[in-house]
Amino acid sequence: MTSRRIHTLHRPAASQTSLPPLLFVHGAYATARCWDEYFLPYFNHRGFDCHALDLSGHGDSEGRERLDRFGIDDYVEDLTQVAQELPAPAIVIGHSMGTVVVERFLEQSAACAATLMAPVPPGGILGASMKIALTQPVFFSEQLHPAGGEQSARTMRGVYYSRETEIDDLMRFAGWFQSESRRAILDLSLLGMRIGRRRPALPVLVVGGEADAVFPPALLGLTALRWQAEAAVIPAAGHTLMLDAHWQAAADNMADWLARMLPGATAQARD
C-alpha cells in the first residue's frame, strides 16, 4: 500500500465514552470540510470521536497537482491508512462516491459497522450521468466552477440539494468543493463491470434522500440487498445529505440506528 500525506479533521468526543470512532469519507468533487458544518459537531456532541479525511488530491491532502492520477483503489488506500491510525475499529460513513470507497475498504479491512449515504448503485454512474445531461445540460460545466456565484449555486441545488436549501448557504459551501479525478469518475462509470470480493457480515445502514435527483431512492434497495442492510429514506432531502436543509433528519436517523446497534449509545444519541 502506498502511503501518502492524508489530511484529516478530528473532532474529539465532547464527553468521555466507550463508543467506537466515526470515520467519514466524502464524495466526488467534495472535501472533508463538508462534514464539519453539521455532522461532526452533531456526532461528537453525542460522545463519538469523529474523523473525516480528505482523499488524495482533495482539500489539504497530498496530490492536488496530480489529481487525475488517483482512482477508487487509491482512495481505498487513503481510508485504510487513516483507519489503521485510529485506536479502535471505526464505524465508517461514506457519501456518494465515498460509499464505493467504503464498500471496497470493507472487502479487505475490519470495521464495527458502516453507513452508506446516497450510495452509488452497483451498476455505476452512467445512467445518472446521462439523465442529468439530458435534464440539466449546464450542470457539468457549472460543476467545474463550484465558486461560480448565485447562478452556479442554483444549478447545483437543482441536482444535489432539496429546494428548501438556501442559496446563501450553497454559496457559503462552495469553497468546500473542487474538481474530481477523471480516473475516479471512469472507475465509477465502469463499476458494474467489477467483480467484488467477499462482503463481510456487519451492521450496515443505507440512507438516501426522497428528493435525490442523482440516485433516486428507488435505487437504495440494490445497495441494501448487497449488504443485507437496513434502508431509510429521508423525507424531502436531496443528494448531499450532510449539507441539505434536511441534514438533521438524516443525522437523527443515523443516531437512532447507532443507538440500537451500540450498547451505551442511547443516552448520547438522544441528548
Secondary structure as the mmCIF struct_conf table of DSSP 4:
data_model
#
loop_
_struct_conf.conf_type_id
_struct_conf.id
_struct_conf.beg_label_comp_id
_struct_conf.beg_label_asym_id
_struct_conf.beg_label_seq_id
_struct_conf.end_label_comp_id
_struct_conf.end_label_asym_id
_struct_conf.end_label_seq_id
STRN STRN1 THR A 8 ARG A 11
BEND BEND1 ALA A 14 SER A 15
HELX_LH_PP_P HELX_LH_PP_P1 LEU A 19 PRO A 21
STRN STRN2 LEU A 22 VAL A 25
TURN_TY1_P TURN_TY1_P1 ALA A 28 TYR A 29
STRN STRN3 ALA A 30 ALA A 30
TURN_TY1_P TURN_TY1_P2 ALA A 32 ALA A 32
HELX_RH_AL_P HELX_RH_AL_P1 ARG A 33 ASP A 36
TURN_TY1_P TURN_TY1_P3 GLU A 37 TYR A 38
HELX_RH_AL_P HELX_RH_AL_P2 PHE A 39 HIS A 45
TURN_TY1_P TURN_TY1_P4 ARG A 46 GLY A 47
STRN STRN4 CYS A 50 LEU A 53
HELX_LH_PP_P HELX_LH_PP_P2 ASP A 54 LEU A 55
TURN_TY1_P TURN_TY1_P5 SER A 56 GLY A 57
BEND BEND2 HIS A 58 HIS A 58
TURN_TY1_P TURN_TY1_P6 GLY A 59 ASP A 60
BEND BEND3 SER A 61 GLU A 62
HELX_RH_3T_P HELX_RH_3T_P1 ARG A 64 ARG A 69
HELX_RH_AL_P HELX_RH_AL_P3 ILE A 72 GLN A 84
TURN_TY1_P TURN_TY1_P7 GLU A 85 GLU A 85
BEND BEND4 LEU A 86 ALA A 88
HELX_LH_PP_P HELX_LH_PP_P3 PRO A 89 ALA A 90
STRN STRN5 ILE A 91 HIS A 95
TURN_TY1_P TURN_TY1_P8 SER A 96 SER A 96
HELX_RH_AL_P HELX_RH_AL_P4 MET A 97 LEU A 106
TURN_TY1_P TURN_TY1_P9 GLU A 107 GLN A 108
BEND BEND5 SER A 109 SER A 109
BEND BEND6 CYS A 112 CYS A 112
STRN STRN6 ALA A 113 MET A 117
BEND BEND7 ALA A 118 ALA A 118
HELX_LH_PP_P HELX_LH_PP_P4 PRO A 119 PRO A 121
TURN_TY1_P TURN_TY1_P10 PRO A 122 GLY A 123
BEND BEND8 ILE A 125 ILE A 125
HELX_RH_AL_P HELX_RH_AL_P5 LEU A 126 THR A 135
TURN_TY1_P TURN_TY1_P11 PRO A 137 VAL A 138
HELX_RH_AL_P HELX_RH_AL_P6 PHE A 139 GLN A 143
TURN_TY1_P TURN_TY1_P12 LEU A 144 LEU A 144
TURN_TY1_P TURN_TY1_P13 PRO A 146 ALA A 147
HELX_RH_AL_P HELX_RH_AL_P7 GLU A 150 TYR A 160
BEND BEND9 TYR A 161 TYR A 161
TURN_TY1_P TURN_TY1_P14 ARG A 163 GLU A 164
BEND BEND10 THR A 165 THR A 165
HELX_RH_AL_P HELX_RH_AL_P8 ILE A 167 PHE A 173
HELX_RH_3T_P HELX_RH_3T_P2 ALA A 174 TRP A 176
STRN STRN7 PHE A 177 PHE A 177
HELX_RH_AL_P HELX_RH_AL_P9 ARG A 182 SER A 189
TURN_TY1_P TURN_TY1_P15 LEU A 190 LEU A 190
HELX_RH_3T_P HELX_RH_3T_P3 LEU A 191 MET A 193
HELX_LH_PP_P HELX_LH_PP_P5 ARG A 198 PRO A 200
STRN STRN8 VAL A 204 GLY A 209
TURN_TY1_P TURN_TY1_P16 GLU A 210 ALA A 211
BEND BEND11 ALA A 213 PHE A 215
HELX_RH_3T_P HELX_RH_3T_P4 PRO A 217 LEU A 219
HELX_RH_AL_P HELX_RH_AL_P10 LEU A 220 TRP A 227
TURN_TY1_P TURN_TY1_P17 GLN A 228 GLN A 228
STRN STRN9 GLU A 230 ILE A 234
TURN_TY1_P TURN_TY1_P18 PRO A 235 ALA A 236
BEND BEND12 HIS A 239 HIS A 239
TURN_TY1_P TURN_TY1_P19 LEU A 241 LEU A 243
BEND BEND13 ASP A 244 ASP A 244
TURN_TY1_P TURN_TY1_P20 ALA A 245 HIS A 246
HELX_RH_AL_P HELX_RH_AL_P11 TRP A 247 MET A 261
BEND BEND14 LEU A 262 LEU A 262
TURN_TY1_P TURN_TY1_P21 PRO A 263 GLY A 264
HELX_RH_AL_P HELX_RH_AL_P12 THR A 266 ALA A 269
TURN_TY1_P TURN_TY1_P22 ARG A 270 ARG A 270
#
